[in-house]
Amino acid sequence: MTERLYYTDSYLTEFESPVTACTPRDGRFEVSLAQTAFYPTGGGQPNDLGTLGGRAVLDVIDHEAAGIVHVVDGPMEPGARVKGVVDWPRRFDHMQQHSGQHMLSAAFESIGHARTESFHLGAASSTIDLNKVLSPAEIAAAEDEANRIVWQDREVKLQFATAGEGAAIALRKESAREGTLRLIEVADFDRSACGGTHVSRTGVIGIIAVTGWEKFKGGTRVEFLCGRRALGRIREWRDVFSATSRVLSVLPSGLAAAIERLQGENKSLGKTVREMQDQLAGHVASELVNEGAPASNGRVVVARALEGWDAVGLKTIATAAAASQGVCAALFSTTVPALVVVSRASDTGIDASTVVKTLLARFGGKGGGKPEMAQAGGLQGDINEMVAAAREILSA
């Protein structure tokens, strides 16, 4: 059994311990120690990183009764005494987030009568899953309450209790763990069984900021940031808002209205562009039909690569061209991988989907359609070759 030094001192970053075992596994080595300050993944909190005996600690795994193993990139001799150094910025960040979660969960319990079902400390933000749907006002009130406790800089106390003693103590959430319980308490606010690393006073958390929420599995998933992470997000938003305000020539408070106005203008402009494209497509189709090569079977074959048109544009032109009797058209984009749209008039006897399948068999890609219209994308090869192949198929 590994002695867990982080249980009694979350601020401990350096320690020494003899190696009790070293097991090779998948090109790495799992090292067991008599004691460790490295926190293993568990309880929603990621593991610590750092160095052990000068080697990088890549992972820390808790095997419960079997103890903790440290995954490193090289072997260590059992019996050797090694020095462990915990990555303090990462540890301190996790302490701020985890202690902040306790404050926020307790606030949700008291303000909204919402129980925390699970907690996840992510690399960029953290989430709490609550067992009921809360209103924006309730979430804001809980956020205020949690920060009130943070700014009072209350002591975060650590104590241990047996399972029997724990059952008699009022805990925010009943613990299913057997044996000795590790309790984290903020006087007159929260008491919870927890094995994670925590700050010594609530003021060290700095600030708790709820950055978003959504309905999730019949309850509410709340995203939040604490301390340094909250500062980083504020800086990110500041830069984005400042840059956007300069571009739109409005104050940050006017950004929402300015963006809504731009969306309306863009929608109107898009409609105008589509109408003009449809008109232009009709003219292009007429020119292509006039320039089309009459085949021996009486069809007018249009096979071209058109620059500057996307799939929608090619489809519009091909449809307009095939509105004329006897016309069958295969239109390609000039980009590679290429797009192709095949359309035909009803009196030509051509099956557009068969034409596309033949082209796909030769040039690759994916697509399909109906006898009157088919399309595909991802065709590879020389575009002139594709056009010639389509002309040959349509003329046969």
C-alpha positions as CSV (number, residue, x, y, z in Angstrom):
1,M,0.0,0.0,0.0
2,T,1.4,3.4,-1.0
3,E,1.3,6.2,1.6
4,R,-0.5,9.1,-0.1
5,L,1.4,12.2,1.0
6,Y,-1.0,14.5,-0.9
7,Y,-3.8,13.4,1.5
8,T,-2.3,15.5,4.3
9,D,-0.4,18.2,2.3
10,S,-1.7,19.3,-1.1
11,Y,1.1,21.9,-1.2
12,L,3.9,19.3,-1.1
13,T,5.7,19.2,-4.4
14,E,9.0,17.4,-3.6
15,F,9.6,14.1,-1.7
16,E,11.8,11.1,-1.6
17,S,10.8,7.4,-1.5
18,P,12.3,4.0,-2.1
19,V,11.1,2.1,-5.3
20,T,9.1,-0.9,-4.2
21,A,8.5,-2.3,-7.7
22,C,9.1,-1.6,-11.4
23,T,7.1,-3.4,-14.1
24,P,7.6,-3.0,-17.8
25,R,4.4,-2.5,-19.8
26,D,3.9,-1.5,-23.5
27,G,7.3,0.2,-23.8
28,R,6.9,2.1,-20.5
29,F,7.5,1.3,-16.9
30,E,5.0,1.2,-14.0
31,V,6.9,2.3,-10.8
32,S,5.5,1.7,-7.3
33,L,6.8,3.7,-4.3
34,A,6.5,3.4,-0.6
35,Q,5.1,6.9,-0.5
36,T,4.1,9.5,-3.1
37,A,2.9,13.1,-3.5
38,F,1.7,12.4,-7.0
39,Y,-2.1,12.5,-7.3
40,P,-3.6,9.7,-9.5
41,T,-6.5,10.2,-11.8
42,G,-9.8,9.9,-9.8
43,G,-12.8,11.6,-8.5
44,G,-13.2,13.7,-11.7
45,Q,-9.6,15.2,-11.2
46,P,-6.8,14.4,-13.6
47,N,-3.4,13.0,-12.4
48,D,-0.4,15.1,-11.5
49,L,2.6,15.2,-13.8
50,G,6.3,15.9,-13.0
51,T,9.5,14.0,-12.7
52,L,10.5,10.9,-10.7
53,G,14.2,10.1,-10.4
54,G,14.8,12.6,-13.2
55,R,12.4,10.8,-15.5
56,A,9.1,12.3,-16.8
57,V,6.0,11.0,-15.1
58,L,3.6,10.3,-17.9
59,D,0.6,9.1,-15.9
60,V,-0.3,8.2,-12.3
61,I,-2.8,5.3,-11.8
62,D,-4.6,4.3,-8.6
63,H,-5.0,0.5,-8.2
64,E,-6.7,1.0,-4.9
65,A,-5.6,-1.8,-2.5
66,A,-2.6,-2.5,-4.8
67,G,-1.4,1.0,-4.4
68,I,-0.4,3.8,-6.9
69,V,1.8,3.3,-9.9
70,H,3.8,6.0,-11.7
71,V,4.1,5.5,-15.5
72,V,7.6,6.6,-16.6
73,D,9.7,6.2,-19.7
74,G,12.6,4.2,-18.3
75,P,13.3,1.5,-15.7
76,M,14.1,2.1,-12.0
77,E,15.8,-0.3,-9.7
78,P,13.7,-1.6,-6.8
79,G,15.1,-0.5,-3.5
80,A,16.7,2.6,-5.0
81,R,15.7,5.9,-3.4
82,V,14.3,8.4,-5.9
83,K,13.2,12.0,-5.7
84,G,9.8,13.0,-7.0
85,V,9.0,16.6,-8.1
86,V,5.3,17.5,-8.8
87,D,4.5,19.9,-11.6
88,W,3.3,22.8,-9.3
89,P,1.5,25.0,-11.8
90,R,-0.6,22.0,-12.9
91,R,-1.2,20.9,-9.3
92,F,-2.2,24.4,-8.2
93,D,-4.6,24.8,-11.1
94,H,-6.3,21.5,-10.2
95,M,-6.5,22.6,-6.6
96,Q,-8.2,25.9,-7.6
97,Q,-10.7,24.1,-9.8
98,H,-11.5,21.3,-7.4
99,S,-12.0,23.5,-4.4
100,G,-14.1,25.9,-6.5
101,Q,-16.2,22.9,-7.5
102,H,-16.9,22.2,-3.8
103,M,-18.0,25.8,-3.3
104,L,-20.2,25.8,-6.4
105,S,-21.8,22.4,-5.7
106,A,-22.6,23.5,-2.1
107,A,-24.1,26.7,-3.5
108,F,-26.3,24.8,-6.0
109,E,-27.5,22.6,-3.2
110,S,-28.5,25.5,-0.9
111,I,-29.8,27.9,-3.6
112,G,-31.4,25.5,-6.1
113,H,-31.7,22.3,-4.1
114,A,-29.8,20.7,-6.9
115,R,-27.5,17.8,-6.1
116,T,-24.2,17.3,-7.9
117,E,-24.2,13.9,-9.7
118,S,-20.7,14.2,-11.2
119,F,-17.8,16.5,-11.7
120,H,-15.2,16.6,-14.5
121,L,-12.0,18.7,-14.4
122,G,-11.0,19.2,-18.0
123,A,-7.9,20.6,-19.5
124,A,-9.6,23.9,-20.5
125,S,-12.7,24.1,-18.3
126,S,-14.6,22.0,-15.7
127,T,-18.2,20.8,-15.6
128,I,-20.7,19.9,-12.9
129,D,-23.8,17.7,-13.7
130,L,-26.8,18.6,-11.5
131,N,-29.8,16.4,-11.0
132,K,-32.4,19.0,-11.9
133,V,-32.9,21.8,-14.4
134,L,-32.1,25.3,-13.0
135,S,-33.1,28.7,-14.2
136,P,-30.5,31.3,-15.2
137,A,-31.5,33.3,-12.1
138,E,-30.8,30.3,-9.9
139,I,-27.5,29.6,-11.5
140,A,-26.4,33.3,-11.1
141,A,-27.5,33.2,-7.5
142,A,-25.5,30.1,-6.8
143,E,-22.5,31.7,-8.5
144,D,-22.8,34.7,-6.3
145,E,-23.1,32.6,-3.2
146,A,-20.0,30.5,-4.0
147,N,-18.0,33.6,-4.6
148,R,-19.2,35.2,-1.4
149,I,-17.6,32.2,0.5
150,V,-14.4,32.5,-1.6
151,W,-14.0,36.2,-0.9
152,Q,-14.5,35.6,2.9
153,D,-11.3,33.6,2.7
154,R,-12.6,30.9,5.0
155,E,-10.3,28.1,6.1
156,V,-10.5,24.8,4.2
157,K,-10.2,22.1,6.9
158,L,-9.0,18.5,6.5
159,Q,-10.0,15.7,8.8
160,F,-10.3,11.9,8.7
161,A,-13.2,9.8,10.0
162,T,-14.2,6.2,10.0
163,A,-17.1,5.1,7.8
164,G,-19.2,4.9,11.0
165,E,-18.2,8.4,12.1
166,G,-18.8,9.6,8.5
167,A,-22.4,8.3,8.6
168,A,-23.1,10.4,11.7
169,I,-21.6,13.5,10.2
170,A,-23.7,15.7,8.0
171,L,-22.1,15.4,4.6
172,R,-23.3,17.2,1.4
173,K,-23.3,13.9,-0.4
174,E,-23.4,10.5,1.3
175,S,-20.2,8.5,0.7
176,A,-20.3,4.9,-0.5
177,R,-16.6,4.5,0.3
178,E,-15.7,2.0,3.1
179,G,-12.9,2.4,5.6
180,T,-11.4,5.8,6.5
181,L,-13.0,8.8,4.9
182,R,-11.1,12.0,4.1
183,L,-13.3,15.0,4.7
184,I,-12.9,18.5,3.2
185,E,-14.8,21.1,5.2
186,V,-15.5,24.8,4.9
187,A,-17.0,26.0,8.1
188,D,-20.8,26.6,8.1
189,F,-20.9,26.0,4.3
190,D,-19.8,22.6,3.1
191,R,-18.5,19.2,4.3
192,S,-17.7,16.5,1.8
193,A,-15.8,13.2,1.5
194,C,-13.1,13.8,-1.1
195,G,-9.7,12.4,-1.9
196,G,-8.6,15.3,-4.2
197,T,-6.1,18.1,-3.7
198,H,-7.5,21.3,-2.3
199,V,-6.4,24.9,-1.4
200,S,-5.9,25.7,2.3
201,R,-8.2,28.8,2.2
202,T,-11.1,29.7,0.0
203,G,-9.6,33.0,-1.0
204,V,-6.9,31.1,-2.9
205,I,-9.5,30.0,-5.4
206,G,-9.7,33.7,-6.5
207,I,-12.9,33.7,-8.4
208,I,-15.5,31.2,-9.7
209,A,-17.0,32.0,-13.1
210,V,-19.9,30.1,-14.6
211,T,-19.2,30.3,-18.4
212,G,-22.2,28.3,-19.7
213,W,-24.9,25.7,-19.0
214,E,-27.2,23.3,-20.9
215,K,-29.9,20.8,-20.2
216,F,-28.3,17.3,-19.8
217,K,-29.9,14.0,-18.9
218,G,-32.9,15.6,-17.3
219,G,-30.7,18.0,-15.3
220,T,-28.2,20.8,-15.9
221,R,-24.6,20.6,-17.0
222,V,-22.7,23.7,-15.8
223,E,-19.4,24.8,-17.1
224,F,-17.2,26.9,-14.9
225,L,-13.6,28.3,-14.5
226,C,-11.7,29.2,-11.3
227,G,-8.7,31.3,-10.5
228,R,-6.1,31.5,-13.2
229,R,-8.3,29.8,-15.8
230,A,-11.0,32.5,-15.3
231,L,-8.4,35.2,-15.8
232,G,-7.2,33.5,-19.0
233,R,-10.8,33.3,-20.3
234,I,-11.4,37.0,-19.5
235,R,-8.2,37.9,-21.4
236,E,-9.4,35.8,-24.4
237,W,-12.8,37.4,-24.4
238,R,-11.3,40.9,-24.0
239,D,-9.1,40.4,-27.1
240,V,-12.0,39.0,-29.1
241,F,-14.4,41.7,-28.1
242,S,-11.8,44.5,-28.6
243,A,-10.9,43.2,-32.1
244,T,-14.5,42.7,-33.1
245,S,-15.5,46.2,-31.7
246,R,-12.8,47.8,-33.8
247,V,-13.9,46.0,-37.0
248,L,-17.5,46.8,-36.5
249,S,-16.9,50.3,-35.1
250,V,-19.2,49.7,-32.1
251,L,-18.7,49.5,-28.4
252,P,-18.7,46.0,-26.9
253,S,-22.2,46.5,-25.5
254,G,-23.4,47.0,-29.1
255,L,-21.8,43.9,-30.5
256,A,-24.9,41.7,-30.4
257,A,-27.0,44.2,-32.2
258,A,-24.3,44.9,-34.8
259,I,-23.8,41.2,-35.5
260,E,-27.6,40.7,-35.8
261,R,-27.8,43.5,-38.3
262,L,-24.9,42.0,-40.3
263,Q,-26.6,38.6,-40.4
264,G,-29.8,40.2,-41.8
265,E,-27.8,42.1,-44.4
266,N,-25.9,39.0,-45.3
267,K,-29.1,37.0,-45.7
268,S,-30.5,39.6,-48.0
269,L,-27.3,39.8,-49.9
270,G,-27.2,36.0,-50.2
271,K,-30.7,36.0,-51.6
272,T,-29.7,38.6,-54.2
273,V,-26.6,36.7,-55.2
274,R,-28.6,33.5,-55.6
275,E,-31.1,35.2,-57.9
276,M,-28.3,36.7,-60.0
277,Q,-26.5,33.4,-60.1
278,D,-29.8,31.7,-61.4
279,Q,-30.1,34.4,-64.1
280,L,-26.4,34.0,-65.1
281,A,-26.8,30.2,-65.0
282,G,-29.6,30.5,-67.5
283,H,-27.5,32.5,-69.9
284,V,-24.5,30.2,-69.5
285,A,-26.7,27.2,-70.2
286,S,-28.0,28.8,-73.4
287,E,-24.5,29.5,-74.6
288,L,-23.4,25.9,-73.8
289,V,-26.3,24.4,-75.7
290,N,-25.6,26.7,-78.7
291,E,-22.0,25.6,-78.6
292,G,-22.8,21.9,-78.0
293,A,-21.6,19.3,-80.4
294,P,-24.4,17.4,-82.2
295,A,-23.8,13.7,-81.9
296,S,-24.5,11.0,-84.5
297,N,-27.5,9.9,-82.5
298,G,-29.1,13.3,-82.8
299,R,-28.3,14.4,-79.2
300,V,-26.7,17.7,-78.4
301,V,-23.8,16.9,-76.1
302,V,-22.5,19.5,-73.6
303,A,-19.4,18.4,-71.8
304,R,-17.4,21.2,-70.1
305,A,-15.4,22.2,-67.1
306,L,-16.6,25.5,-65.8
307,E,-14.4,27.7,-63.6
308,G,-15.8,29.5,-60.5
309,W,-19.0,27.4,-60.1
310,D,-19.8,25.2,-57.0
311,A,-22.0,22.1,-57.0
312,V,-25.2,24.2,-56.7
313,G,-24.2,26.4,-59.6
314,L,-23.2,23.5,-61.8
315,K,-26.5,21.8,-61.0
316,T,-28.5,24.9,-61.9
317,I,-26.7,25.3,-65.3
318,A,-27.0,21.6,-66.1
319,T,-30.7,21.6,-65.3
320,A,-31.3,24.7,-67.4
321,A,-29.3,23.2,-70.3
322,A,-31.3,19.9,-70.2
323,A,-34.6,21.8,-70.4
324,S,-34.0,22.0,-74.1
325,Q,-35.0,18.9,-76.1
326,G,-32.3,16.5,-77.1
327,V,-29.7,18.0,-74.7
328,C,-27.5,16.0,-72.3
329,A,-24.9,17.7,-70.2
330,A,-21.9,16.8,-68.0
331,L,-20.5,19.8,-66.2
332,F,-17.3,19.6,-64.1
333,S,-15.6,22.0,-61.7
334,T,-12.1,23.0,-62.6
335,T,-10.7,22.1,-59.2
336,V,-9.4,18.7,-58.3
337,P,-10.8,16.6,-56.7
338,A,-13.5,17.5,-59.2
339,L,-17.2,17.8,-59.0
340,V,-19.5,16.6,-61.8
341,V,-23.2,17.1,-62.5
342,V,-24.9,15.1,-65.3
343,S,-28.4,16.1,-66.5
344,R,-30.4,15.2,-69.6
345,A,-33.6,16.0,-71.5
346,S,-36.3,13.3,-71.2
347,D,-36.1,12.5,-75.0
348,T,-32.4,11.6,-75.0
349,G,-32.7,8.0,-73.5
350,I,-29.7,8.8,-71.3
351,D,-29.5,7.5,-67.7
352,A,-27.6,10.2,-65.8
353,S,-26.9,7.9,-62.8
354,T,-25.3,5.3,-65.1
355,V,-23.1,8.0,-66.6
356,V,-21.9,9.1,-63.2
357,K,-21.2,5.5,-62.1
358,T,-19.1,5.0,-65.2
359,L,-17.1,8.2,-64.5
360,L,-16.7,7.1,-60.8
361,A,-15.4,3.7,-61.9
362,R,-12.6,5.4,-63.9
363,F,-11.8,8.5,-61.8
364,G,-12.9,7.5,-58.3
365,G,-15.0,9.6,-56.0
366,K,-18.5,9.2,-54.6
367,G,-22.0,10.1,-55.8
368,G,-25.2,9.0,-57.4
369,G,-28.6,10.2,-58.4
370,K,-31.6,9.6,-60.6
371,P,-31.9,8.9,-64.4
372,E,-32.6,12.6,-65.1
373,M,-30.0,14.1,-62.8
374,A,-26.9,12.7,-61.0
375,Q,-23.8,14.2,-59.4
376,A,-20.6,13.2,-57.7
377,G,-17.5,14.6,-56.1
378,G,-13.9,13.5,-55.4
379,L,-13.0,12.6,-58.9
380,Q,-9.2,12.4,-59.4
381,G,-7.2,12.9,-62.5
382,D,-6.7,15.2,-65.5
383,I,-9.9,17.4,-65.9
384,N,-9.6,17.3,-69.7
385,E,-9.6,13.6,-69.6
386,M,-12.7,13.6,-67.5
387,V,-14.5,15.9,-69.9
388,A,-13.5,13.8,-72.9
389,A,-14.7,10.7,-71.2
390,A,-18.1,12.2,-70.4
391,R,-18.4,13.5,-74.0
392,E,-17.7,10.0,-75.3
393,I,-20.2,8.3,-73.0
394,L,-23.0,10.9,-73.8
395,S,-22.3,10.6,-77.6
396,A,-22.4,6.8,-77.6
